[in-house]
């Protein structure tokens, strides 16, 4: 029997810095920003890796 085996890869994309009352509000602002799109891959990598949609957002306080 043959099997197709895939490695699941995790990645992140910096969307921007947002001033908000909470992490949740900052994430909402990021989701609605023009920088919130699924990034692409170069020609070489796109032949090996399939990108999905962004499925999770995280926020942390920015340091001055």
C-alpha atoms as one frame of an Amber mdcrd trajectory, in Angstrom:
protein
   0.000   0.000   0.000   1.271   3.506  -0.863   0.836   6.553   1.325   1.062
  10.251   0.612   2.721  11.980   3.554   2.584  15.723   4.197   4.464  17.863
   6.674   2.287  20.537   8.262   4.156  23.849   8.401   3.397  26.765  10.692
   4.162  30.359   9.778   3.299  33.887  10.863   2.906  37.219   9.070   3.357
  40.623  10.711   0.185  42.594   9.940   0.997  45.867  11.665   0.990  47.868
  14.869  -2.409  49.016  16.139  -3.342  51.253  19.045  -6.410  49.779  20.738
  -8.127  49.349  24.108  -7.433  45.589  24.202  -5.739  42.730  22.349  -9.125
  41.678  20.996  -9.751  45.147  19.534  -6.239  45.241  18.051  -6.846  41.864
  16.411 -10.192  43.082  15.048  -8.479  46.155  13.604  -5.772  43.960  12.049
  -8.351  41.618  10.513  -9.997  44.616   8.840  -6.760  46.245   7.670  -5.469
  46.267   4.114  -2.412  44.281   5.269  -4.540  41.287   6.253  -4.243  38.964
   3.279  -2.860  35.512   2.767   0.758  35.956   1.674   2.113  34.305  -1.434
   5.204  32.250  -2.098   7.930  32.558  -4.685   7.711  30.395  -7.802  10.091
  27.757  -6.440   8.381  27.376  -3.051   4.850  27.463  -4.472   5.665  24.206
  -6.262   6.345  22.553  -2.895   4.118  24.330  -0.371   0.389  25.107  -0.389
  -0.681  28.051   1.745  -4.023  28.089   3.484  -5.943  31.005   4.927  -5.037
  32.749   8.165  -6.860  30.877  10.882  -5.604  32.420  14.097  -4.508  35.841
  15.241  -2.302  36.722  18.217  -1.418  40.086  19.717   1.260  41.265  22.130
   2.011  44.654  23.625   4.451  46.682  21.590   7.516  47.928  23.404   8.379
  51.628  23.021
